[in-house]
Amino acid sequence: MKECLICKTSLRFIKFKCADGYVCKNCYEKASQNFSQTIKNRTKEELLKQFDTAIEVKEEAAFEISRKINQLLLFDDKNQQFCLPNHKKYTKEDLKPEIYPFSAIINCQMMEEQIEKVVKKKKQTLGCIKVVLTLDQGEKVTRAIWLIPNFINTTSMPYQTMKSLAENVVNEINQSREGILC
């Protein structure tokens, strides 16, 4: 019978594959940042490092997820804070998850960049979308969440979907900020 690489408990039906073997559901939850990342290509050492980071984050601040927007933002309304999981897919760099209080939010806005280009003999408008958060952590800190990092056709369904998602992110952040100001 197989056992978890991290905690050594025996595995039965529910197990999660990684590069060096399998892990149990409890260890997977911590190593995958609350089921928000895949561990399929991670080694045992990488999982242990992520596991230790997850324990440190848990000890630093108890973060209770009350709502979330896909894998972009996690909200803790009880403690009035939010988390940027900082997936490389959305940040364009490798960052650790960051937790901020609602009171740290200075500004949140969606930014679109559009260009016109000839693609397959047709003139098209291409665009990319990101959400920019400005936070006060003693000094101004800016974080970008890239929803469409590469230029795509602005009339396409993925572009419209991501634009709607970006607007939703901005609305949720601003509502959280306004809830603190009231």
MIBA-235897 format. One line per field, with one value per residue: residue number from 1; residue in three letters; x negated, y negated, z negated of N, C-alpha, C, CB in turn. Coordinates in nm, 2 decimals, decimal comma, padded with zeros to 4 digits, m for minus. Each point is the difference from the previous one (the first is absolute). Glycine has a CB too. Layout:
REM residues N
pos = (NUM/...)
code = (ALA/...)
n.xx = (X/...)
n.yy = (Y/...)
n.zz = (Z/...)
ca.xx = (X/...)
ca.yy = (Y/...)
ca.zz = (Z/...)
c.xx = (X/...)
c.yy = (Y/...)
c.zz = (Z/...)
cb.xx = (X/...)
cb.yy = (Y/...)
cb.zz = (Z/...)
This chain:
REM residues 182
pos = (1/2/3/4/5/6/7/8/9/10/11/12/13/14/15/16/17/18/19/20/21/22/23/24/25/26/27/28/29/30/31/32/33/34/35/36/37/38/39/40/41/42/43/44/45/46/47/48/49/50/51/52/53/54/55/56/57/58/59/60/61/62/63/64/65/66/67/68/69/70/71/72/73/74/75/76/77/78/79/80/81/82/83/84/85/86/87/88/89/90/91/92/93/94/95/96/97/98/99/100/101/102/103/104/105/106/107/108/109/110/111/112/113/114/115/116/117/118/119/120/121/122/123/124/125/126/127/128/129/130/131/132/133/134/135/136/137/138/139/140/141/142/143/144/145/146/147/148/149/150/151/152/153/154/155/156/157/158/159/160/161/162/163/164/165/166/167/168/169/170/171/172/173/174/175/176/177/178/179/180/181/182)
code = (MET/LYS/GLU/CYS/LEU/ILE/CYS/LYS/THR/SER/LEU/ARG/PHE/ILE/LYS/PHE/LYS/CYS/ALA/ASP/GLY/TYR/VAL/CYS/LYS/ASN/CYS/TYR/GLU/LYS/ALA/SER/GLN/ASN/PHE/SER/GLN/THR/ILE/LYS/ASN/ARG/THR/LYS/GLU/GLU/LEU/LEU/LYS/GLN/PHE/ASP/THR/ALA/ILE/GLU/VAL/LYS/GLU/GLU/ALA/ALA/PHE/GLU/ILE/SER/ARG/LYS/ILE/ASN/GLN/LEU/LEU/LEU/PHE/ASP/ASP/LYS/ASN/GLN/GLN/PHE/CYS/LEU/PRO/ASN/HIS/LYS/LYS/TYR/THR/LYS/GLU/ASP/LEU/LYS/PRO/GLU/ILE/TYR/PRO/PHE/SER/ALA/ILE/ILE/ASN/CYS/GLN/MET/MET/GLU/GLU/GLN/ILE/GLU/LYS/VAL/VAL/LYS/LYS/LYS/LYS/GLN/THR/LEU/GLY/CYS/ILE/LYS/VAL/VAL/LEU/THR/LEU/ASP/GLN/GLY/GLU/LYS/VAL/THR/ARG/ALA/ILE/TRP/LEU/ILE/PRO/ASN/PHE/ILE/ASN/THR/THR/SER/MET/PRO/TYR/GLN/THR/MET/LYS/SER/LEU/ALA/GLU/ASN/VAL/VAL/ASN/GLU/ILE/ASN/GLN/SER/ARG/GLU/GLY/ILE/LEU/CYS)
n.xx = (m00,08/m00,15/m00,12/00,11/m00,29/00,10/00,06/m00,17/00,35/m00,02/00,05/00,29/00,05/m00,18/m00,30/m00,05/m00,17/m00,24/m00,17/00,04/00,31/00,25/00,00/00,22/00,19/m00,21/m00,22/00,20/00,07/m00,30/m00,07/00,24/m00,06/00,26/m00,06/m00,22/m00,19/00,06/m00,17/m00,01/m00,30/m00,04/m00,27/00,14/m00,11/00,28/00,16/m00,20/00,04/00,31/m00,01/m00,14/00,21/00,24/m00,13/m00,05/00,30/00,10/m00,18/00,09/00,30/00,18/00,00/00,33/m00,03/00,25/m00,07/m00,21/00,03/m00,03/m00,20/00,09/00,03/m00,04/00,24/m00,13/00,34/m00,16/m00,22/00,18/m00,19/00,04/m00,19/m00,13/00,06/m00,22/00,16/m00,31/00,29/m00,02/m00,32/m00,11/m00,13/m00,01/00,23/m00,03/00,31/m00,03/00,19/00,08/00,15/00,22/m00,23/m00,18/00,25/m00,20/00,19/00,17/m00,08/00,09/m00,31/00,19/m00,32/00,22/m00,25/00,20/m00,15/00,08/00,13/m00,04/m00,08/00,12/m00,11/m00,02/00,05/m00,27/00,14/m00,22/00,25/m00,23/00,23/m00,22/00,05/m00,09/m00,08/m00,03/m00,26/m00,04/00,06/00,26/00,00/00,05/00,13/m00,01/00,26/m00,19/00,35/m00,21/m00,35/00,10/00,13/00,28/00,13/00,07/00,19/m00,13/00,27/m00,28/00,08/00,27/m00,13/m00,20/00,22/00,16/m00,26/m00,06/00,28/m00,03/m00,27/00,14/00,24/m00,18/m00,18/00,25/00,15/m00,27/m00,02/00,30/m00,04/m00,21/00,18/00,25)
n.yy = (00,12/m00,23/m00,09/m00,28/m00,02/m00,10/00,23/00,28/m00,01/00,30/m00,19/00,13/m00,11/m00,25/00,04/m00,29/00,17/m00,15/00,06/00,24/00,15/m00,09/m00,27/00,16/m00,17/m00,12/m00,05/m00,13/m00,23/m00,08/00,02/m00,20/m00,29/00,21/00,27/m00,26/00,25/00,25/00,12/00,08/m00,10/00,05/00,18/00,12/m00,29/m00,13/00,13/m00,12/m00,29/00,01/00,11/m00,26/m00,20/00,13/m00,05/m00,31/m00,06/00,13/m00,19/m00,27/00,03/00,25/m00,05/00,06/00,04/m00,22/00,06/00,15/m00,21/00,36/00,07/m00,35/00,03/00,22/m00,22/00,07/m00,14/00,08/m00,21/m00,24/00,23/00,01/00,24/m00,18/00,37/m00,22/00,22/m00,06/m00,06/m00,30/m00,09/00,04/00,17/00,29/m00,20/00,20/00,01/m00,33/00,06/m00,31/m00,04/00,00/m00,20/00,08/m00,13/m00,28/00,14/00,27/m00,12/00,25/m00,09/00,05/00,01/m00,06/00,07/m00,07/00,29/00,00/00,27/00,12/m00,31/m00,15/m00,31/00,21/m00,24/00,20/m00,06/00,10/m00,01/m00,11/00,00/m00,27/00,13/m00,33/00,20/m00,26/00,24/m00,33/m00,10/m00,03/00,34/m00,06/00,30/00,00/00,20/00,05/00,02/00,01/00,05/m00,03/m00,27/00,18/m00,15/m00,26/00,25/00,24/00,08/m00,08/m00,31/00,04/00,17/m00,22/m00,23/00,16/00,04/m00,31/m00,07/00,21/m00,14/m00,28/00,11/00,13/m00,26/m00,19/00,19/00,00/m00,32/m00,04/00,20/m00,21/m00,26/00,10)
n.zz = (00,00/00,19/m00,28/00,08/00,18/m00,29/m00,19/00,11/00,07/00,13/00,27/m00,05/00,24/m00,06/00,19/00,11/00,24/m00,17/00,24/m00,22/00,07/m00,01/m00,16/m00,16/00,15/m00,20/00,22/00,21/m00,21/m00,01/00,30/00,11/m00,21/m00,16/00,23/00,13/00,13/00,17/m00,24/00,34/m00,06/m00,35/m00,01/m00,24/00,03/00,08/m00,24/m00,21/00,11/m00,02/m00,30/m00,10/00,13/m00,16/m00,28/00,06/00,07/m00,27/m00,18/00,15/m00,07/m00,14/00,35/m00,11/00,35/m00,10/00,32/00,18/00,22/00,08/m00,16/m00,06/m00,30/m00,23/m00,10/m00,29/00,04/m00,27/00,05/00,18/00,21/00,30/00,00/00,25/00,01/00,12/00,25/00,09/00,12/m00,13/00,01/00,31/m00,29/m00,12/m00,19/m00,24/00,07/m00,01/m00,27/00,12/m00,29/00,22/m00,10/00,28/00,20/00,08/00,20/00,06/00,31/00,17/00,10/00,28/00,09/00,26/00,19/00,23/00,05/00,31/m00,18/00,32/00,20/m00,30/m00,05/m00,27/m00,18/m00,09/m00,29/m00,17/m00,21/m00,21/m00,22/m00,03/m00,32/m00,03/m00,27/m00,18/m00,03/m00,17/00,29/00,17/m00,03/00,33/m00,07/00,34/m00,08/00,31/00,03/00,24/m00,10/00,31/00,13/m00,05/00,24/m00,21/00,14/m00,22/m00,15/m00,12/00,01/m00,16/m00,24/m00,08/00,00/m00,23/m00,18/m00,01/m00,11/m00,24/m00,10/m00,03/m00,18/m00,21/m00,06/m00,04/m00,22/m00,18/m00,01/m00,10/m00,26/m00,12/00,05/m00,19)
ca.xx = (00,08/m00,08/00,01/m00,02/m00,14/m00,02/00,04/m00,02/00,12/00,03/00,10/00,10/00,06/m00,03/m00,14/m00,03/m00,13/m00,10/m00,12/m00,07/00,09/00,14/00,03/00,14/00,09/m00,04/m00,13/00,02/00,06/m00,11/m00,10/00,06/00,06/00,15/00,04/00,00/m00,11/m00,02/m00,13/m00,04/m00,14/m00,08/m00,08/00,02/m00,07/00,08/00,12/m00,03/m00,02/00,13/00,07/m00,06/00,04/00,14/00,01/m00,05/00,10/00,11/m00,04/00,00/00,13/00,10/00,07/00,11/00,06/00,15/00,04/m00,11/00,02/m00,09/m00,13/m00,06/00,01/00,07/00,04/00,03/00,08/00,00/m00,12/m00,01/m00,12/00,01/m00,12/m00,04/m00,08/m00,12/m00,03/m00,09/00,08/00,06/m00,09/m00,11/m00,12/00,02/00,02/00,07/00,13/m00,01/00,13/00,01/00,13/00,09/m00,03/m00,13/00,03/00,01/00,07/00,00/00,06/m00,02/m00,07/00,00/m00,08/00,05/m00,08/00,06/m00,10/00,05/m00,02/00,06/00,05/00,11/m00,04/00,07/m00,04/m00,05/m00,02/m00,04/00,07/m00,05/00,06/m00,11/00,03/m00,09/00,02/m00,08/m00,07/m00,10/m00,02/00,09/m00,04/00,09/00,01/00,08/00,06/00,02/00,10/m00,04/m00,13/m00,04/00,10/00,10/00,10/00,09/00,14/00,01/00,07/m00,09/m00,03/00,12/00,02/m00,10/00,04/00,11/m00,06/m00,08/00,10/00,04/m00,10/m00,01/00,12/m00,01/m00,10/00,05/00,10/m00,06/m00,06/00,10/00,06/m00,09/00,01/00,13)
ca.yy = (m00,12/m00,12/m00,10/m00,15/m00,05/m00,11/00,04/00,14/00,08/00,09/m00,06/00,10/m00,04/m00,14/m00,03/m00,10/00,03/m00,10/00,05/00,10/00,09/m00,04/m00,07/00,01/m00,12/m00,10/m00,06/m00,06/m00,13/m00,09/m00,01/m00,06/m00,12/00,01/00,06/m00,10/00,03/00,14/00,05/00,12/m00,01/m00,04/00,10/00,01/m00,12/m00,11/00,01/m00,03/m00,15/m00,06/00,04/m00,08/m00,13/00,00/00,00/m00,13/m00,09/00,03/m00,05/m00,15/m00,05/00,10/m00,05/00,09/m00,04/m00,02/m00,01/m00,01/m00,02/00,09/00,01/m00,13/m00,06/00,07/m00,10/00,04/m00,11/00,00/m00,07/m00,12/00,00/00,07/00,07/00,02/00,12/m00,02/00,10/m00,05/m00,02/m00,13/m00,11/00,00/00,03/00,10/m00,06/00,07/m00,06/m00,12/m00,03/m00,14/m00,04/m00,09/m00,15/m00,04/m00,02/m00,14/m00,01/00,13/m00,03/00,09/m00,07/00,07/m00,05/00,04/m00,04/00,04/00,08/00,08/00,14/00,08/m00,09/m00,07/m00,09/00,04/m00,07/00,10/m00,06/00,07/m00,05/00,03/m00,08/m00,05/m00,04/m00,08/00,03/m00,08/00,08/m00,09/m00,07/00,05/00,12/00,03/00,14/00,01/00,13/00,00/00,09/00,03/m00,06/m00,01/m00,07/00,09/m00,07/m00,05/00,04/00,14/00,04/00,00/m00,14/m00,05/00,07/m00,05/m00,14/00,01/00,04/m00,11/m00,09/00,06/m00,01/m00,14/m00,02/00,07/m00,07/m00,13/00,02/00,04/m00,12/m00,09/00,05/m00,04/m00,14/m00,04)
ca.zz = (00,00/00,01/m00,11/00,03/m00,01/m00,10/m00,14/m00,01/m00,02/00,11/00,09/00,05/00,12/00,03/m00,01/00,10/00,06/00,02/00,07/m00,07/m00,06/m00,03/m00,13/m00,05/00,02/m00,10/00,05/00,13/m00,02/m00,04/00,10/00,12/m00,04/00,00/00,13/00,11/00,09/00,03/m00,05/00,09/00,04/m00,11/m00,07/m00,14/m00,07/00,03/m00,08/m00,14/m00,01/00,00/m00,12/m00,11/00,03/m00,03/m00,15/m00,05/00,04/m00,09/m00,14/00,00/00,00/00,04/00,12/00,03/00,12/m00,01/00,14/00,09/00,15/00,07/m00,07/00,00/m00,13/m00,11/m00,10/m00,13/m00,05/m00,15/m00,04/00,09/00,08/00,12/00,03/00,14/00,00/00,08/00,09/00,11/00,12/m00,01/m00,04/00,09/m00,07/m00,10/m00,13/m00,10/m00,03/m00,08/m00,07/m00,03/m00,06/00,09/m00,02/00,07/00,13/00,04/00,13/00,08/00,13/00,11/00,11/00,13/00,11/00,13/00,12/00,13/00,08/00,11/m00,03/00,11/00,10/m00,05/m00,11/m00,13/m00,13/m00,10/m00,13/m00,12/m00,12/m00,13/m00,11/m00,08/m00,14/m00,07/m00,14/m00,09/m00,10/m00,05/00,13/00,10/00,07/00,12/00,05/00,12/00,03/00,15/00,04/00,14/00,01/00,14/00,08/00,08/00,06/m00,10/00,02/m00,03/m00,12/m00,12/m00,04/m00,06/m00,13/m00,09/m00,03/m00,10/m00,12/m00,05/m00,06/m00,12/m00,10/m00,04/m00,08/m00,13/m00,07/m00,04/m00,10/m00,13/m00,04/m00,04/m00,12/m00,10/m00,01/m00,06)
c.xx = (m00,09/00,02/m00,03/m00,15/m00,03/00,02/m00,01/00,12/00,03/00,11/00,09/00,05/m00,03/m00,14/m00,03/m00,15/m00,09/m00,12/m00,06/00,09/00,14/00,01/00,15/00,07/m00,04/m00,13/00,02/00,07/m00,10/m00,10/00,05/00,07/00,15/00,06/00,00/m00,11/m00,02/m00,14/m00,06/m00,14/m00,09/m00,07/00,04/m00,05/00,08/00,13/m00,03/m00,02/00,13/00,08/m00,04/00,05/00,15/00,02/m00,04/00,12/00,12/m00,03/00,00/00,13/00,10/00,09/00,12/00,07/00,15/00,05/m00,13/00,04/m00,10/m00,12/m00,07/00,00/00,08/00,04/00,03/00,07/00,00/m00,12/m00,03/m00,14/00,02/m00,14/m00,02/m00,08/m00,13/m00,04/m00,09/00,08/00,06/m00,09/m00,12/m00,14/00,03/00,00/00,07/00,14/m00,01/00,14/m00,01/00,13/00,07/m00,04/m00,13/00,03/00,01/00,08/00,00/00,07/m00,04/m00,08/00,00/m00,10/00,04/m00,08/00,08/m00,11/00,07/m00,04/00,08/00,07/00,12/m00,05/00,08/m00,05/m00,03/m00,02/m00,05/00,06/m00,08/00,08/m00,12/00,05/m00,11/00,03/m00,10/m00,06/m00,12/m00,05/00,09/m00,05/00,10/m00,01/00,09/00,04/00,02/00,10/m00,02/m00,13/m00,05/00,12/00,09/00,11/00,11/00,15/00,01/00,07/m00,10/m00,03/00,12/00,02/m00,10/00,03/00,10/m00,06/m00,08/00,09/00,06/m00,10/m00,01/00,12/m00,01/m00,10/00,05/00,11/m00,06/m00,07/00,11/00,07/m00,08/00,02/00,13/00,00)
c.yy = (m00,12/m00,09/m00,14/m00,03/m00,09/00,06/00,15/00,08/00,09/m00,07/00,11/m00,05/m00,15/m00,03/m00,09/00,02/m00,12/00,07/00,12/00,11/m00,05/m00,07/00,02/m00,13/m00,12/m00,07/m00,07/m00,14/m00,10/m00,03/m00,07/m00,13/00,00/00,05/m00,09/00,02/00,14/00,04/00,11/00,00/m00,03/00,12/00,00/m00,12/m00,13/00,00/m00,02/m00,15/m00,07/00,03/m00,09/m00,15/m00,01/00,00/m00,13/m00,10/00,02/m00,05/m00,15/m00,05/00,10/m00,07/00,09/m00,05/00,00/m00,01/m00,01/m00,03/00,08/00,03/m00,13/m00,06/00,09/m00,11/00,06/m00,11/m00,01/m00,08/m00,12/00,00/00,08/00,06/00,00/00,13/m00,01/00,11/m00,06/m00,04/m00,14/m00,11/m00,02/00,01/00,09/m00,07/00,09/m00,06/m00,12/m00,03/m00,15/m00,03/m00,08/m00,14/m00,04/m00,03/m00,15/m00,01/00,14/m00,04/00,10/m00,09/00,08/m00,08/00,05/m00,05/00,05/00,07/00,08/00,15/00,08/m00,09/m00,08/m00,09/00,04/m00,08/00,11/m00,07/00,09/m00,07/00,04/m00,08/m00,05/m00,05/m00,09/00,01/m00,09/00,09/m00,08/m00,08/00,06/00,12/00,02/00,15/00,01/00,15/00,00/00,10/00,04/m00,07/m00,02/m00,06/00,11/m00,09/m00,05/00,04/00,15/00,02/00,00/m00,15/m00,06/00,06/m00,05/m00,15/m00,01/00,04/m00,11/m00,10/00,05/m00,01/m00,14/m00,04/00,06/m00,07/m00,13/00,02/00,03/m00,13/m00,10/00,05/m00,04/m00,15/m00,05/00,01)
c.zz = (00,00/m00,12/00,05/m00,01/m00,11/m00,14/m00,02/m00,03/00,12/00,09/00,05/00,13/00,04/m00,02/00,12/00,05/00,00/00,07/m00,06/m00,06/m00,02/m00,14/m00,03/00,02/m00,09/00,05/00,13/m00,02/m00,04/00,11/00,13/m00,03/00,01/00,13/00,12/00,10/00,02/m00,05/00,08/00,03/m00,11/m00,07/m00,15/m00,07/00,02/m00,08/m00,15/m00,03/00,00/m00,12/m00,12/00,01/m00,04/m00,15/m00,06/00,03/m00,10/m00,14/00,00/m00,02/00,04/00,11/00,03/00,12/00,00/00,15/00,08/00,14/00,07/m00,08/m00,01/m00,14/m00,10/m00,11/m00,13/m00,06/m00,15/m00,05/00,09/00,07/00,13/00,04/00,16/00,00/00,09/00,08/00,11/00,12/00,00/m00,04/00,09/m00,08/m00,12/m00,14/m00,10/m00,02/m00,10/m00,06/m00,04/m00,07/00,11/m00,01/00,08/00,15/00,03/00,12/00,07/00,13/00,11/00,10/00,12/00,09/00,13/00,11/00,12/00,08/00,11/m00,03/00,11/00,10/m00,05/m00,11/m00,12/m00,11/m00,10/m00,13/m00,11/m00,12/m00,13/m00,10/m00,08/m00,14/m00,05/m00,15/m00,09/m00,11/m00,06/00,12/00,10/00,07/00,11/00,04/00,12/00,01/00,15/00,04/00,15/00,02/00,14/00,08/00,07/00,05/m00,10/00,02/m00,03/m00,14/m00,12/m00,05/m00,08/m00,14/m00,10/m00,03/m00,11/m00,13/m00,07/m00,07/m00,13/m00,11/m00,05/m00,09/m00,14/m00,09/m00,05/m00,11/m00,13/m00,06/m00,06/m00,13/m00,12/m00,03/m00,07/m00,15)
cb.xx = (00,19/00,02/m00,06/00,24/00,00/00,06/00,15/m00,23/00,09/m00,07/m00,17/00,07/00,18/00,23/m00,06/00,16/00,11/00,07/m00,04/m00,18/m00,20/00,09/m00,20/m00,06/00,18/00,12/m00,12/00,02/00,21/00,03/m00,11/00,03/m00,20/00,00/00,14/00,10/m00,12/00,15/00,07/00,23/00,08/00,15/m00,19/m00,01/m00,22/m00,10/00,09/m00,11/m00,22/00,00/00,01/m00,20/m00,16/00,05/m00,05/m00,24/m00,07/00,06/m00,13/m00,20/m00,08/00,00/m00,21/00,03/m00,20/m00,01/00,22/m00,12/00,08/00,08/m00,02/00,08/m00,01/m00,12/00,10/m00,20/00,14/00,11/m00,09/00,16/m00,14/00,19/00,01/00,00/00,22/m00,07/00,21/m00,19/00,06/00,20/00,08/00,14/m00,09/m00,11/00,01/m00,22/00,11/m00,19/00,03/m00,14/m00,09/00,18/00,11/m00,12/00,12/m00,22/m00,07/00,01/m00,01/00,21/m00,15/00,24/m00,20/00,23/m00,22/00,18/m00,15/m00,02/m00,03/00,02/m00,09/00,16/m00,05/00,03/00,15/m00,12/00,18/m00,22/00,22/m00,23/00,22/m00,11/00,13/m00,02/00,07/00,14/00,07/m00,07/m00,25/00,08/m00,10/m00,02/m00,04/m00,13/00,11/m00,24/00,16/00,24/m00,05/m00,16/m00,15/m00,05/m00,04/m00,16/00,02/m00,21/00,16/m00,10/m00,15/00,10/00,07/m00,17/m00,06/00,17/m00,01/m00,17/00,05/00,14/m00,13/m00,12/00,13/00,06/m00,18/m00,06/00,16/m00,04/m00,19/00,04/00,08/m00,17/m00,14/00,11)
cb.yy = (00,12/00,01/00,19/m00,05/00,03/m00,18/m00,20/m00,05/m00,19/00,21/m00,17/00,06/00,16/m00,06/00,21/m00,16/00,17/m00,13/m00,23/m00,16/00,11/00,19/m00,17/00,17/00,15/00,13/00,18/00,22/00,11/00,08/00,20/00,23/m00,12/m00,18/00,15/m00,15/m00,21/00,00/m00,06/m00,01/m00,06/m00,20/m00,02/00,25/00,11/m00,01/00,17/00,23/00,02/00,02/00,24/00,15/m00,03/00,12/00,24/00,06/00,00/00,20/00,20/00,01/m00,23/00,11/m00,11/00,04/00,10/m00,11/m00,11/00,16/m00,24/m00,07/00,24/m00,03/m00,23/00,23/m00,14/00,14/00,03/00,23/00,21/m00,12/m00,02/m00,14/00,14/m00,26/00,12/m00,16/00,13/00,14/00,24/00,12/00,05/m00,14/m00,23/00,18/m00,22/00,06/00,23/m00,09/00,24/m00,06/00,00/00,16/00,02/00,15/00,22/m00,05/m00,25/00,15/m00,24/00,15/m00,11/00,07/m00,02/00,01/00,01/m00,18/00,02/m00,19/m00,04/00,20/00,15/00,18/m00,19/00,23/m00,21/00,14/m00,15/00,09/00,01/00,05/00,14/m00,07/00,22/m00,16/00,24/m00,21/00,21/00,16/m00,04/m00,23/00,10/m00,24/00,08/m00,18/00,03/m00,06/m00,10/00,02/00,11/00,20/m00,20/00,20/00,13/m00,19/m00,17/00,04/00,14/00,22/m00,02/m00,04/00,20/00,16/m00,07/00,06/00,23/00,04/m00,08/00,16/00,18/m00,06/m00,01/00,22/00,11/m00,09/00,08/00,24/00,03/m00,07/00,19/00,18/m00,02/00,08)
cb.zz = (m00,12/00,25/m00,16/m00,08/00,24/00,17/m00,01/m00,07/m00,15/m00,14/00,07/m00,23/m00,04/m00,07/m00,12/m00,11/00,14/m00,21/00,08/m00,05/m00,11/00,14/00,03/m00,17/00,07/m00,19/m00,12/00,11/m00,08/m00,23/m00,09/00,09/00,07/m00,17/m00,14/m00,16/m00,06/00,20/m00,23/00,09/00,23/m00,03/00,17/00,01/00,04/00,23/00,16/m00,01/00,11/00,25/00,09/m00,01/00,19/00,21/00,00/00,04/00,24/00,14/m00,04/00,15/00,05/m00,24/00,09/m00,24/00,12/m00,23/m00,05/m00,15/m00,03/00,22/00,08/00,23/00,11/00,05/00,18/m00,03/00,20/00,00/m00,09/m00,14/m00,21/00,08/m00,21/00,05/m00,03/m00,17/m00,05/m00,09/00,01/m00,06/m00,23/00,16/00,06/00,14/00,11/m00,12/00,04/00,14/m00,09/00,20/m00,24/m00,02/m00,23/m00,15/00,01/m00,10/00,02/m00,20/m00,07/m00,04/m00,17/m00,02/m00,16/m00,09/m00,12/00,00/m00,21/00,17/m00,25/m00,16/00,17/00,05/00,16/00,08/00,05/00,18/00,06/00,11/00,12/00,09/00,00/00,22/m00,03/00,19/00,06/00,04/00,13/m00,18/m00,06/00,04/m00,22/00,08/m00,24/00,12/m00,24/00,03/m00,16/00,08/m00,21/m00,03/00,03/m00,15/00,21/m00,02/00,18/00,14/00,13/00,09/00,21/00,23/00,12/00,09/00,24/00,18/00,09/00,18/00,23/00,13/00,12/00,21/00,21/00,11/00,13/00,23/00,18/00,09/00,17/00,24/00,13/00,06/00,20/00,21)
